[in-house]
Amino acid sequence: MAPMKKMLLSLALAVSAGLAGAADRPYDESADAKAQIAAALQAAAKAKEPVLLIFGANWCEDCRALDHALKTGRNAELMGRFKVVKVDVGNFDHNLDVTAAYGNPTKKGIPSAVIVSPDNKVLFTTRAGELADARHMSDDGIYDFFTQAAAQTRQ
């Protein structure tokens, strides 16, 4: 193979590997979670929609499974009802002030979720690790969970 072709092939493989790696890393470890939440709350006020905070980490298989499930089928449609913010918790050592502000939903495991109103009032929170086994939940189970959580916010 000609040197130029080898170089282009290597570059293409590196780029595709990088893109695949990014897809497997749904939590931005360098993001300013407070700024993301503030922006989502502002957008939610305009749209009159709640904000869904999903706390997790890239090392967490259940977090990655939940993220994947929420991007497909009717789960993706359901997520359209929320302004979604994914908050990285690292090894339970990152954004601890943010998790504390929302009642420590990560206490029993991740991923965890909190739904807040556009004025930042907690409407729903996971408290017992309800999503901590997301990789074993069916798409229907995840849909039902978030549909029920959203219904509780309207009561």
C-alpha positions in Angstrom: 0.0 0.0 0.0 1.3 3.4 -0.9 2.5 5.6 2.0 -0.2 8.2 1.4 -3.0 5.6 1.3 -1.7 4.1 4.6 -1.7 7.5 6.2 -5.2 8.3 5.0 -6.4 4.9 6.2 -4.8 5.4 9.6 -6.3 8.8 9.9 -9.8 7.5 8.9 -9.5 4.7 11.5 -8.4 7.1 14.2 -11.2 9.5 13.5 -13.8 6.8 13.5 -12.4 5.3 16.7 -12.6 8.8 18.3 -16.2 9.3 17.2 -17.1 5.9 18.6 -15.4 6.7 21.8 -17.2 10.0 22.1 -20.5 8.1 21.5 -19.7 5.9 24.5 -18.9 8.9 26.7 -22.2 10.7 27.1 -21.1 12.7 30.1 -19.0 15.7 29.5 -16.4 15.5 32.3 -15.2 19.1 31.7 -18.7 20.7 31.5 -19.8 23.4 33.9 -22.9 21.6 35.2 -24.2 24.7 37.0 -24.0 26.7 33.7 -25.7 23.9 31.8 -28.5 23.7 34.3 -29.0 27.5 34.3 -29.2 27.5 30.5 -31.7 24.6 30.5 -33.8 26.3 33.1 -33.9 29.5 31.0 -34.9 27.5 27.9 -37.4 25.5 29.9 -39.1 28.8 31.1 -39.5 29.9 27.5 -40.8 26.5 26.3 -42.8 25.8 29.5 -41.2 22.4 29.8 -39.6 20.7 32.8 -35.8 20.0 33.0 -34.6 16.5 33.4 -31.2 16.2 35.1 -29.6 12.8 34.6 -26.6 12.2 36.9 -24.1 9.6 35.8 -20.5 8.9 34.7 -18.8 7.6 31.6 -17.3 4.6 33.4 -20.8 3.4 34.4 -22.3 0.8 32.1 -25.8 1.4 33.3 -25.4 5.2 32.6 -24.2 4.5 29.1 -27.1 2.0 28.5 -29.7 4.5 29.8 -28.2 7.2 27.5 -28.4 5.0 24.5 -32.0 3.9 25.3 -33.1 7.6 25.7 -31.8 8.3 22.2 -33.9 5.7 20.4 -37.6 5.1 19.5 -40.4 6.4 21.7 -37.9 7.1 24.5 -36.3 9.7 22.3 -39.7 11.2 21.6 -40.5 11.3 25.3 -37.2 13.1 26.0 -38.5 15.8 23.7 -40.9 16.8 26.5 -37.9 17.9 28.7 -34.8 20.0 28.6 -32.2 17.4 29.4 -29.0 18.0 31.2 -26.5 15.2 31.8 -24.4 15.8 34.9 -21.1 14.0 35.3 -20.5 12.8 38.8 -17.1 11.2 38.1 -16.2 8.6 40.7 -18.7 10.2 43.1 -16.2 13.0 43.4 -17.4 15.5 40.8 -20.3 18.0 40.9 -21.1 16.9 44.5 -22.5 20.4 45.2 -24.9 19.9 42.3 -26.1 16.5 43.5 -26.5 17.9 47.0 -28.6 20.8 45.8 -31.0 18.3 44.3 -31.3 16.0 47.4 -28.4 13.6 46.6 -30.2 11.4 44.1 -27.0 9.5 43.5 -26.8 8.2 47.0 -28.3 4.8 46.0 -26.5 4.6 42.6 -26.3 6.0 39.2 -27.7 6.8 36.8 -30.2 8.8 38.7 -32.7 11.4 37.6 -34.3 14.6 38.9 -37.1 16.5 37.2 -37.3 20.2 38.0 -39.7 22.9 37.1 -38.5 25.9 35.0 -38.2 27.8 38.3 -35.9 25.0 39.6 -38.3 23.3 42.1 -37.8 19.6 42.4 -40.8 17.8 41.0 -39.5 14.2 41.0 -36.3 12.5 42.1 -34.9 9.0 42.2 -34.1 8.0 45.7 -33.7 4.3 45.7 -31.4 3.6 42.8 -34.4 3.0 40.5 -32.2 3.4 37.3 -29.0 1.8 38.7 -29.7 -1.4 36.7 -30.6 0.4 33.5 -28.7 -2.0 31.3 -31.1 -4.7 32.3 -34.2 -2.6 31.8 -36.1 -2.9 28.5 -36.8 0.1 26.4 -40.4 -0.3 27.5 -39.4 -0.4 31.1 -37.4 2.9 30.7 -40.2 4.5 28.8 -42.7 3.5 31.5 -40.4 4.8 34.3 -40.0 8.2 32.7 -43.7 8.4 31.7 -44.7 7.7 35.3 -42.1 10.2 36.6 -43.4 12.9 34.3 -47.0 12.1 35.4 -46.0 12.6 39.0 -44.8 16.1 38.2 -48.3 17.1 37.1 -50.0 16.1 40.3 
